[in-house]
Amino acid sequence: MNIYYSQFYYQAGSSFPFSYKFQIYLSEETTRLVKPSTRFIELHGEDYSLMFRISAKRELAINEIVGPTVYKKDKDVEYSIFLPYTPIIQQSEPYISALEHILEGAYEILDDYEIDTSKLKAEQGVIINNIVTLPEMFVQKE
């Protein structure tokens, strides 16, 4: 099972400047640290991927999870994780807060499938630190 993250921000002014390299890195790390559960395989099959689409809404106080949408042709199960933009951006470290919210959303979805997230949780601090300290994880301003 491969796990992917992508971003789509449809609400104007409610986005985070994470780059495509961030998406690749977080996808690779999550895939490396979690394995499909019997429940996920029973529901979708061994060869299905899991996609987390990240977005944000100003009016939210907590994450909003939408899904799943199952694409049988592509063997893909997709969820949207809407982040609470206003509370996150008000934090002293908004990018760290956004990353914590993204992973909290992923944990919620993975837990519903009874997928063991303990390795990912153990590495969360390292993953977040790598993201916030590498300039290529952010869209470069011109």
N, C-alpha and C positions, 0 to 999 in steps of 0.2 A: 504494500500500500504506500503510495506516494502522497504526501501532503503538500499543498501549495497555498500560498497567500497571494492575493492580488488586491489592488486598491481601486476604488471608484468613488469619487466624492461628487455628489450631485447637488448638494446644498452649497450655494455660493458662500465663500468665506469660511467654510467649515472643513478644512483639510489639514493634513500633516505632510511635511515635505520629505517623506521617506522615498527613496529612489527604488528603481527596479533591482538594484544590487541588494538592497535591504530585503526585498521580496524573495530573491534567490537564496540569500543567506538564511533567512528565517525558515524558508521551506526545507532547505537541506538539513538544517539542524533539527527541526521538528520530525522530519522523516527518519533521521538517524536515531532519534531518541525514543520514538514510540513504535509499537508494532500493532498490527490489527488484532482485534479481539475476536473471539468466537462469535459474539453477537454481531459485530460488523460484517464478518464473512457470511453469516447466515442471512443477514438482511440484504447485502449487496454483492457479495462474492469477493474472492481473493484478489481479483485483478482491477478492482475499482479504486479510483483516486478520491481524495477528499480535498475540496477547495474551500478556503476561507476568504471571502471577499470583504475587505475592510472599507468602512465608510464612517461618516460621523454626522450627528444631528445636534444642533444647538439646544433643542428643547429637552433632551434626555438628561436624566440624573444618574442613570446607570446604563450599562450595556443593554442593547436590544439585539436578540438573536432571531434571525428569520431563516426558515428552511426546515428540512432540506428540500432542495430541488434535485431530482435524480435524472441524469441524462444517460439513458441506457446505451444509446449509440456510441457515446464517448466514454462510457464506463466511468462516470464522474458524479460525485455527490457534492453539492454545493450549499454552503451556508453563507449568509451575510452577517457580519458582526458590525453593528452600528455603535460607534463610540460616543460617549457623552462629551461633546466638544467643549462646551462652556466650562464645566467643572475641571476638565483636564487642562485647558489652556490657562486656568487661574492658578495652577500649581506652580511652585517654585522651580520644578524641573518637569515642564510639560511633556517633553519627549519621552522621558522615563515613565511618566504616568500613562502616556498613550500606549507604550509598549507593554506595560503591566496590564492595562485593560484589554489589549489584543490577546495576550496570553490567557488572561482570565476567561475571555470568550472561548478561546480554543479549548481550555480545560473543561468548560461546561459542556461543550459539544462532545469532546472525547469521552468524558465521564458518562454521558448518556449512552454511549456505545460500549461502556465498561472497558475502555482502553486504559491501560496503565500509564499514567502521566508522571510517575515518581521520578524518572530519569530526567524528563524535561524540566520539572519543577526544581530538581537539584541543580540543574545547569542554568536556570533562568537568570541569575545575577550575572554570570559570565556572558551569556548571550546578549543581555541588555547592555552591559558595559561595552562589549565589542561594537554593537550598533552605534551607541552614542559617541564613541571615541573615534570612529572611522569616518572621515569626511565623505567618502564615496557612498555611504549609506543614506545620504541626503541629496536632494536635488540641488545642484549647484546654481547659485544665482549669477546671472550674467551682468 
